[in-house]
C-alpha cells in the first residue's frame, strides 16, 4: 500500500469562501486525506431533530473536488448543549463523585443508555446520507476514547450497568439471575465483612474509607473497558450495514483505561494521535535530564512504541491520524520542534508500517481552547514552519516503495489487563506496568532491534525471542504458549502473581511450565534503596525473593539472584534499570542468535521488508555505522 499524507480540517470553523482555496493548497502540498466532522454535532443538529447537513454536503464536495479523500468522523465525542438538557444524567462522574460538566469535550458516560441511543441515531443519519458516497473514503468513530480520564465513570448509569455486568460475569448454575456467593468467593469478601447478599448491594469502588477490595476495583476496570468496546461496536454495526469504506478510531498515547485490542477487533484500521513533545513532559516517565536533552524532539522510543502497538491493534493496518507539526497547547511546557523533526516523525511512522500520516491541524484556530496549538497554517493562512517539512516528505514518499512490513526478530507482549492489575495493586506509589514494558522496549531499541508488539493472545510463532515482562495475570493458556513457542522467553517480575480476580494463586507464582521457581516474598524499594548488580546495573522499585533450582543469570553484589533461567525461560525477579535491561537483552539475543548493534545515544534503527531506516533523535550530529547522521536526521537504506 502506498504511503500517504493528510490533515485534520474543520470547515465549520471557517468562512465557506476559504474552503476551495484550502482544499487546493492541501492537494498542492501533497496531502491525500482530510478528516472532518468529528466535533461538529452542534452544527449538524443545532436543535433536537433539526438537521443541517447541507454545509457538510458542500464541504465534502469542495474537498473531493480538489482530489482529496475524506475521512468522516462521527461527532459523538462532543454532544451539543441541548443533549444535556434532554439527558441531564448523561455526564461522566469522577472518582470524587463530581459530574464532569459541559464546556469542553468527552462529557458523557459510556454506560448511559439514553446517550447511546442518541449516538446510534446521529450515526445512522450520517451513514444513510454518506455511507455509499465514494467521496467518503473512510470513517472514524468518535474521537480519542478515554482521553482526559473518561473511561472510568462513577455515575448512577455506570452503577446499574456494572451490577448487570457482574450478574453476567457470575452466572447462576440454575440459570437464575447471578450467583452472589460465587462473587463473594472470587473477591474474597470474607475479608473485612464485605460479603454481599445481592448484586444490587454492590456499589462502585470509589469513596471508600480506605482502598477498595482490589478484586472489586479490577472487575470495575474490566467492566469499564467492555463498556467502551460496546459503545464503539454500536457505531461500527451501523456503519458496516451502510458503507464498504474502512472504519477506524484514533487512539491516544499511554491511554490504557480500556483494551484497545478488543476495540480494534471491530475496526479495519487503528490510528493514533502522536504528540512527541507534549508526551515527553507528562507521559514518558522521563527524568529532568532526558526532558532537557529531548525537549524539542520528543522521546526516542515513546512514539515508536505506539507505532508498533497500534500496528498490532490494527492487525497490520494503521495510521497516525494526528501528527504534531509544531508547539501544542496542553503540555506543562510547549517548545517548538527542532528543525527536521516533523520530517523525522513522519518517516519514523512510515518505517513502522504506517499507511498514512495526517497532521493536526490544517489551520491554527484563532479562538477557544486550542488557540496555541500550531497547525500547518497560521491563523492568517500563511504557511507555518512545519509546512515546508510536510512538503518535503510528500516529495520523498512519492519515490519510495510501498508499505512493506516484515516480522521483527523479537516480540514484546503488552496486556491492558496487566496494566489495570498494577494500577489497582501497585505495591509502590510510582509502580507502572506501562513504564516497565516501555523500559524493555527501550532496551531492545538501544540494541538496534526492530520489535513487534503482540497481545497476550497473539501469535508467538516465528520469533527468536519473546519478552513478556510484568504480566501480573497470566492464564494457563498464555503460560503454555510462551513455554512452547520455541523462543528465548523473558517473564517477570510479578509474572502470574495474581489470578483474574487479583487473588494470589496456589501453587504460588509464577507456576510456569518447566521453571522450578517460587516467589516467596515481595518488596517495593524506595528511591534510595536500589540494589546494585554484580557486573553493572541495579534493581530498583520492586523485587521478589524466590526459591527453586533455576540457574542464576544476574545477581546482586552480595550474591542474591535477580534473574534466573531454566531452559529457554528466564525469570526476572525485579524491575531492572537501563543497564540491567541492556545486559538481559544482550544475553537473550546472543542465546537466540539475534544480531545486535551498539547505537549512539538517541539513534534508532528500524527495518521493513524493503528498507532500513536510521533516525537521530539527538540535538547534535551522531557518528554511526553509515556515517554522520545530522541532528533530527533520517537515512533510508534500500535493502536488496
C-alpha positions in Angstrom: 0.0 0.0 0.0 1.3 3.4 -0.9 2.4 5.8 1.8 0.2 8.9 2.0 -0.3 12.2 4.0 -3.3 14.0 5.3 -4.6 16.6 7.6 -7.5 17.4 10.0 -9.8 20.1 8.9 -12.8 21.9 10.4 -14.8 23.6 7.6 -17.4 24.7 10.2 -14.7 26.9 11.8 -14.0 28.9 8.6 -15.9 31.1 6.2 -17.1 29.0 3.3 -15.2 31.3 0.9 -12.0 29.8 2.2 -12.8 26.1 1.6 -11.9 25.9 -2.0 -8.5 27.6 -1.5 -7.8 25.4 1.5 -8.6 22.3 -0.5 -6.4 23.5 -3.4 -3.5 24.2 -1.1 -3.8 20.8 0.7 -3.6 19.0 -2.6 -0.8 21.2 -3.8 1.2 20.3 -0.6 0.9 16.6 -1.4 -1.8 15.7 1.0 -4.3 12.9 0.2 -6.5 12.5 3.2 -8.6 15.1 5.1 -10.5 14.2 8.3 -13.7 16.3 9.0 -16.8 16.2 11.2 -15.7 14.6 14.4 -16.6 17.6 16.6 -19.4 19.1 14.5 -22.6 17.7 16.1 -24.0 21.2 17.1 -23.6 22.4 13.5 -25.2 19.2 12.1 -28.1 19.3 14.5 -28.3 22.7 16.2 -31.7 21.8 17.8 -33.1 18.3 18.5 -34.3 16.9 15.2 -33.4 19.9 13.1 -30.7 18.6 10.7 -28.5 21.0 8.8 -26.3 18.7 6.7 -26.2 21.0 3.7 -23.0 22.7 4.7 -21.3 19.2 5.2 -22.6 18.2 1.7 -20.8 21.3 0.3 -17.6 20.8 2.3 -17.3 17.2 1.1 -17.9 18.3 -2.5 -15.2 21.0 -2.3 -12.6 18.8 -0.7 -13.3 15.9 -3.1 -13.3 18.2 -6.0 -9.7 19.0 -5.2 -8.8 15.3 -5.3 -8.8 14.8 -1.5 -10.2 11.6 0.2 -12.5 12.4 3.1 -12.4 10.6 6.5 -15.8 11.4 8.1 -15.9 11.3 11.9 -18.9 10.5 13.9 -19.4 13.5 16.2 -20.2 11.6 19.4 -17.2 12.9 21.4 -18.8 16.3 21.6 -22.5 16.2 22.2 -24.2 19.6 22.0 -25.6 21.5 25.0 -29.2 20.6 24.2 -28.2 17.0 24.7 -27.5 17.6 28.4 -30.9 19.3 28.8 -32.5 16.1 27.2 -30.3 13.7 29.3 -29.2 15.6 32.4 -27.7 12.4 34.0 -25.5 11.5 30.9 -22.4 13.2 32.3 -19.4 11.1 33.5 -18.7 11.3 37.2 -15.1 11.4 38.6 -13.9 9.3 41.5 -14.7 12.0 43.9 -18.4 11.9 42.8 -18.3 15.2 40.8 -20.1 15.3 37.5 -17.7 16.4 34.7 -20.0 19.2 33.3 -20.5 20.7 29.9 -18.0 23.2 28.4 -15.3 21.1 26.9 -15.5 17.6 25.3 -15.9 13.9 26.1 -18.6 14.8 28.7 -20.5 11.6 28.5 -20.6 8.3 30.4 -20.2 5.2 28.3 -22.8 3.4 30.3 -25.7 5.9 29.7 -28.3 4.1 27.6 -30.1 7.3 26.6 -26.9 8.9 25.2 -26.0 5.7 23.4 -29.3 5.8 21.6 -28.7 9.4 20.6 -25.3 8.3 19.2 -27.0 5.5 17.3 -29.4 8.0 15.8 -26.8 10.5 14.6 -24.5 7.8 13.3 -27.4 6.3 11.4 -28.4 9.6 9.8 -24.8 10.2 8.7 -24.3 6.7 7.4 -27.6 6.8 5.5 -26.6 10.0 3.9 -22.9 9.4 3.2 -22.3 5.6 3.6 -22.4 4.9 -0.2 -20.8 8.2 -1.2 -17.5 7.4 -2.9 -16.0 10.7 -1.8 -16.1 9.5 1.8 -13.2 7.0 1.7 -13.1 6.1 5.4 -15.0 6.6 8.7 -13.7 7.5 12.2 -15.7 6.5 15.2 -15.9 9.2 17.9 -12.5 10.7 19.0 -9.8 9.6 21.4 -11.7 7.2 23.7 -10.6 7.5 27.2 -8.8 10.9 26.8 -9.0 13.2 29.9 -9.5 10.2 32.2 -13.0 9.5 30.8 -13.1 5.7 30.7 -14.0 5.3 34.4 -17.2 6.9 35.3 -18.8 6.7 38.8 -22.3 7.7 37.7 -25.7 6.1 38.5 -25.8 4.8 35.0 -22.4 3.1 35.5 -23.5 1.7 38.8 -26.6 0.0 37.3 -24.7 -1.2 34.3 -21.9 -2.6 36.5 -24.4 -4.7 38.5 -25.8 -6.1 35.3 -22.3 -6.9 34.1 -21.5 -8.7 37.3 -24.6 -10.8 37.1 -23.4 -12.0 33.7 -19.9 -12.5 34.9 -21.1 -14.8 37.8 -24.0 -16.7 36.3 -26.1 -19.0 38.5 -25.9 -22.7 37.7 -29.6 -22.9 37.5 -29.9 -20.1 35.0 -31.3 -17.6 37.5 -30.0 -14.0 37.9 -26.4 -14.4 39.0 -24.6 -16.2 41.7 -23.7 -13.8 44.5 -22.0 -16.5 46.5 -19.6 -17.1 43.6 -18.8 -13.4 43.5 -18.1 -13.4 47.3 -15.7 -16.3 47.0 -13.9 -14.9 43.9 -13.5 -11.5 45.5 -12.5 -12.8 49.0 -15.3 -10.8 50.6 -15.0 -12.7 53.8 -12.2 -10.2 54.5 -13.4 -7.1 56.4 -17.0 -8.5 56.4 -17.5 -7.4 52.8 -20.0 -10.2 51.8 -23.0 -9.2 49.7 -26.4 -10.8 49.8 -27.5 -9.5 46.4 -25.9 -7.8 43.4 -28.0 -4.7 44.0 -26.0 -4.1 47.1 -22.7 -3.7 45.2 -21.7 -0.1 44.7 -18.8 1.4 42.7 -15.3 1.1 44.1 -14.9 4.8 45.0 -15.3 7.0 48.1 -14.4 4.0 50.3 -12.8 4.9 53.7 -9.5 3.2 52.6 -8.7 1.3 49.4 -11.5 -0.8 48.0 -11.2 -4.6 47.6 -8.7 -5.0 44.7 -11.0 -7.6 43.1 -13.8 -5.1 43.1 -11.6 -2.4 41.5 -10.3 -4.9 38.9 -13.8 -6.0 38.0 -14.9 -2.4 37.6 -12.0 -1.7 35.2 -12.9 -4.8 33.1 -16.5 -3.6 33.0 -15.5 -0.1 32.0 -13.3 -1.5 29.2 -16.2 -3.6 28.0 -18.4 -0.5 28.0 -16.0 1.3 25.6 -16.0 -1.8 23.4 -19.8 -1.9 23.3 -20.1 1.8 22.7 -17.7 1.6 19.7 -19.3 -1.6 18.4 -22.8 0.1 18.3 -21.4 2.7 15.9 -19.5 0.1 13.8 -22.5 -2.1 13.3 -24.5 0.8 11.9 -21.7 1.8 9.6 -20.9 -1.7 8.4 -24.5 -2.0 7.2 -24.3 1.2 5.2 -20.7 1.5 3.9 -17.9 -0.6 2.4 -15.3 2.1 3.4 -12.8 1.2 6.1 -13.7 2.1 9.7 -11.1 3.4 12.2 -10.6 5.1 15.5 -7.9 7.4 16.7 -6.3 6.2 20.0 -4.1 8.1 22.3 -0.6 7.8 23.8 -0.3 6.0 27.1 -4.1 5.6 27.3 -4.6 2.2 29.0 -8.1 2.6 30.5 -9.7 0.2 28.1 -8.5 -2.8 26.0 -7.5 -1.3 22.6 -7.1 -4.8 21.1 -10.8 -5.5 21.9 -11.9 -2.2 20.3 -9.6 -2.8 17.4 -11.1 -6.2 16.7 -14.2 -4.4 15.3 -12.3 -1.9 13.2 -10.4 -2.1 9.9 -7.6 0.3 10.7 -6.1 1.5 14.0 -4.9 5.1 14.2 -3.3 7.1 16.9 -2.6 10.8 17.8 1.2 11.4 18.1 2.4 14.5 20.0 6.0 13.7 20.8 7.0 16.9 22.6 3.8 17.1 24.6 4.0 13.5 25.6 7.7 13.9 26.8 6.5 16.3 29.5 3.9 14.1 31.3 3.6 10.6 29.9 7.0 9.2 29.1 8.4 8.9 32.7 11.4 10.9 31.6 14.0 12.3 34.0 14.8 16.0 34.1 18.0 15.4 32.1 16.0 13.4 29.5 13.4 16.2 29.2 16.2 18.7 28.7 18.0 16.5 26.1 14.9 15.8 24.1 12.8 18.9 24.8 12.5 19.8 21.1 12.5 16.2 19.7 10.4 14.0 21.9 11.5 10.7 23.5 13.4 8.4 21.1 11.2 5.4 21.9 7.7 6.6 23.0 6.3 7.3 19.5 7.9 4.1 18.1 6.4 2.0 20.9 2.9 3.3 20.0 3.5 2.8 16.3 4.3 -0.9 17.0 1.4 -1.2 19.5 -1.2 0.2 17.1 0.2 -1.9 14.2 -0.8 -4.8 16.4 -4.2 -3.3 17.3 -4.9 -2.8 13.6 -3.7 -6.3 12.7 -1.2 -4.7 10.3 -3.2 -1.7 9.2 -2.5 1.5 11.0 -2.1 5.3 10.6 -1.1 8.4 12.5 -4.3 10.4 12.5 -2.9 13.4 14.3 0.8 14.2 14.0 2.2 17.2 15.9 3.6 19.8 13.4 4.6 22.5 15.9 4.1 23.5 19.5 0.9 22.2 21.2 -1.2 23.9 23.8 -1.8 21.3 26.5 1.5 20.1 28.0 3.2 21.7 31.0 5.7 23.3 28.6 5.3 23.5 24.8 8.5 24.2 22.9 8.8 24.3 19.1 10.2 21.2 17.4 13.9 21.1 16.3 14.1 21.8 12.6 13.7 18.5 10.8 11.7 16.8 13.5 8.3 16.9 11.7 10.0 15.1 8.8 11.7 12.6 11.2 8.4 11.9 13.0 6.7 11.3 9.7 9.3 8.9 8.3 9.5 7.1 11.6 5.8 6.3 11.3 6.3 5.0 7.8 9.3 3.0 8.9 7.0 1.2 11.4 4.4 0.4 8.7 2.0 3.4 8.7 -0.2 3.7 5.6 -0.9 7.4 6.3 0.4 10.3 8.4 -2.1 13.1 9.0 -1.1 16.4 10.6 -3.2 18.2 13.2 -4.4 20.6 12.2 -4.6 22.4 8.8 -5.0 25.9 10.2 -4.3 27.1 13.8 -7.6 28.2 15.5 -7.9 31.8 16.5 -10.4 31.0 19.2 -11.3 28.6 22.0 -9.2 26.1 23.8 -6.6 25.2 21.1 -5.6 28.7 20.0 -1.9 27.9 20.9 -2.0 24.5 19.1 0.0 25.0 15.9 -1.3 23.9 12.6 0.2 23.7 9.1 -1.1 27.2 8.5 -1.0 30.2 10.9 -4.4 31.7 11.8 -3.8 34.3 9.0 -3.4 31.4 6.5 0.3 31.9 5.9 2.4 28.6 6.0 3.6 27.7 9.5 7.2 26.4 9.7 6.1 22.7 9.7 4.6 23.0 6.2 7.9 23.0 4.5 8.9 19.7 6.1 5.5 18.2 5.1 6.1 19.2 1.5 9.5 17.6 1.6 8.0 14.4 3.0 5.4 14.4 0.3 8.0 14.6 -2.4 10.1 11.9 -0.7 7.3 9.3 -0.3 6.4 9.8 -4.0 9.6 8.0 -4.9 9.7 5.5 -2.0 8.5 1.9 -2.0 5.0 0.9 -0.8 4.5 0.0 2.8 6.2 -3.4 3.2 6.2 -4.6 6.8 8.3 -7.5 7.9 8.2 -9.7 11.1 10.7 -8.5 13.6 13.0 -11.0 15.4 11.7 -10.0 18.8 8.1 -9.9 20.2 7.1 -7.8 23.2 3.8 -8.8 24.9 1.5 -6.0 26.0 -1.6 -6.6 28.1 -4.1 -3.9 29.1 -5.4 -6.1 31.9 -1.9 -6.3 33.4 -1.8 -2.5 33.5 -5.1 -2.5 35.4 -3.7 -5.0 37.8 -0.6 -2.9 38.5 -2.7 0.2 38.9 -5.1 -1.4 41.3 -2.4 -3.1 43.4 0.9 -1.3 42.6 2.7 -2.1 45.9 4.7 1.2 45.4 3.2 4.6 44.7 5.1 5.1 41.4 5.0 1.5 40.0 3.8 1.3 36.4 3.3 -1.7 34.2 3.3 0.6 31.1 6.6 2.1 32.0 8.1 -1.3 32.8 7.1 -2.5 29.4 8.4 0.7 27.8 11.7 0.3 29.5 12.1 -3.2 28.0 11.2 -1.7 24.6 13.8 1.0 25.0 16.5 -1.7 25.8 15.6 -3.6 22.7 15.7 -0.5 20.6 19.1 0.6 22.1 20.3 -2.7 20.8 19.3 -1.8 17.3 16.4 -4.1 17.1 13.0 -3.9 15.4 10.2 -5.1 17.7 6.7 -6.4 17.2 4.2 -5.8 20.0 1.7 -8.6 20.4 -1.4 -9.0 22.6 -1.5 -11.8 25.2 -3.5 -14.0 22.9 -1.3 -13.1 19.9 0.7 -15.4 17.6 4.2 -16.1 19.1 5.4 -18.4 16.4 8.5 -17.4 14.4 10.1 -15.1 16.9 13.6 -15.8 18.2 12.9 -14.0 21.4 9.8 -13.1 23.3 9.7 -10.5 26.1 6.7 -10.7 28.4 7.6 -8.7 31.4 5.4 -7.8 34.5 2.3 -9.8 33.4 0.7 -9.9 36.8 -2.1 -12.0 35.4 -1.1 -14.9 33.2 -3.7 -17.6 32.4 -2.6 -21.2 31.9 -3.0 -20.9 28.1 -0.6 -18.0 27.8 1.9 -19.8 30.0 1.7 -22.8 27.8 2.1 -20.9 24.6 5.1 -19.0 26.0 6.7 -22.2 27.1 6.1 -23.9 23.8 6.9 -21.1 21.3 10.5 -22.2 20.9 11.9 -18.7 21.5 14.1 -17.4 24.3 11.4 -16.0 26.7 11.7 -13.4 29.4 8.9 -13.1 32.1 8.6 -11.4 35.5 8.6 -9.6 37.8 5.2 -10.4 39.2 4.7 -13.0 36.5 1.4 -14.7 37.2 1.3 -13.2 40.6 -2.5 -12.9 40.7 -5.5 -14.6 39.1 -8.2 -12.8 37.2 -9.7 -11.6 40.4 -6.4 -10.5 41.9 -6.2 -13.3 44.3 -2.8 -15.0 44.9 -2.9 -18.4 43.3 -1.7 -21.6 44.8 0.7 -23.2 43.7 2.5 -19.9 44.3 3.6 -17.9 41.3 5.0 -18.0 38.8 3.9 -21.6 38.4 5.4 -21.6 34.9 5.9 -24.9 33.0 9.4 -26.3 33.3 10.6 -23.5 35.6 11.3 -24.7 39.2 10.9 -21.3 40.8 8.6 -20.0 43.6 8.1 -16.4 44.7 8.0 -16.5 48.5 8.1 -12.8 49.3 7.9 -9.4 47.5 9.0 -6.0 48.5 9.0 -2.5 47.0 12.1 -0.4 47.3 12.2 3.4 47.9 14.2 5.7 45.6 17.3 5.4 47.7 17.2 1.6 48.1 18.4 0.4 44.7 20.3 -3.0 44.8 23.5 -3.0 42.7 24.1 -5.9 40.5 27.4 -7.8 40.1 28.8 -6.7 36.7 26.7 -3.5 36.5 23.2 -2.2 36.7 20.7 -2.3 39.5 17.2 -3.4 40.6 15.0 -0.6 41.8 11.4 -0.2 42.7 10.2 -3.8 43.0 11.8 -7.1 43.9 10.8 -10.7 44.7 12.5 -13.3 46.9 12.4 -16.7 45.3 13.2 -20.4 45.9 13.9 -23.2 43.5 16.6 -24.8 41.3 16.6 -22.4 38.4 20.0 -21.2 37.3 21.1 -17.6 38.4 21.8 -15.3 35.4 22.1 -11.9 37.2 22.7 -11.4 40.9 23.2 -8.6 43.3 26.7 -7.7 44.6 26.0 -9.8 47.7 25.0 -12.8 45.6 21.2 -12.7 45.7 19.8 -14.0 42.3 17.8 -11.4 40.4 17.4 -13.2 37.0 17.1 -17.0 36.9 16.8 -19.4 34.0 15.6 -22.9 33.2 16.0 -23.9 29.5 14.7 -21.1 27.3 12.7 -19.4 30.1 14.3 -16.5 32.0 12.5 -15.0 35.1 13.4 -11.5 36.3 12.6 -11.0 39.9 12.8 -7.2 40.0 12.5 -4.1 37.9 15.9 -3.5 36.4 17.4 -0.2 35.4 18.6 0.6 31.9 22.0 -1.2 32.3 20.4 -4.3 33.8 17.9 -4.5 31.0 20.7 -3.9 28.4 22.5 -6.9 29.9 19.4 -9.1 29.7 18.7 -8.1 26.1 22.3 -8.8 25.1 22.2 -12.2 26.9 18.9 -13.4 25.5 19.7 -12.1 22.0 23.0 -13.9 22.0 21.3 -17.1 23.0 18.6 -16.6 20.3 21.2 -15.8 17.6 19.9 -12.3 17.1 22.5 -9.8 15.9 22.5 -6.5 17.9 24.2 -3.1 17.4 25.8 -0.6 19.7 24.0 2.7 18.9 24.9 6.2 19.9 22.6 8.0 22.3 19.3 9.0 20.6 20.0 6.9 17.4 17.5 4.2 16.5 17.2 1.7 13.6 14.1 0.2 12.1 13.8 -2.3 9.3 10.9 -3.1 6.9 10.9 -5.8 4.3 12.5 -3.4 1.8 14.3 -0.7 3.8 16.4 0.0 6.8 15.9 3.4 8.5 18.3 5.3 10.7 17.0 8.1 13.0 18.9 10.5 15.0 16.7 12.0 17.7 19.6 13.9 19.2 20.1 17.6 19.1 23.7 17.1 17.7 25.1 15.0 14.8 25.8 11.4 15.7 28.6 9.1 14.3 27.0 5.8 13.1 27.9 2.8 11.0 26.6 4.6 8.0 28.4 7.8 8.7 27.4 11.0 10.4 23.7 11.5 10.9 22.8 15.2 11.4 20.6 16.3 14.2 17.0 15.3 13.6 18.4 13.3 10.7 16.8 10.4 8.8 18.7 8.0 6.5 16.9 5.3 4.5 18.7 2.3 3.0 17.0 0.2 0.4 17.6 -3.5 1.1 18.4 -5.9 -1.7 
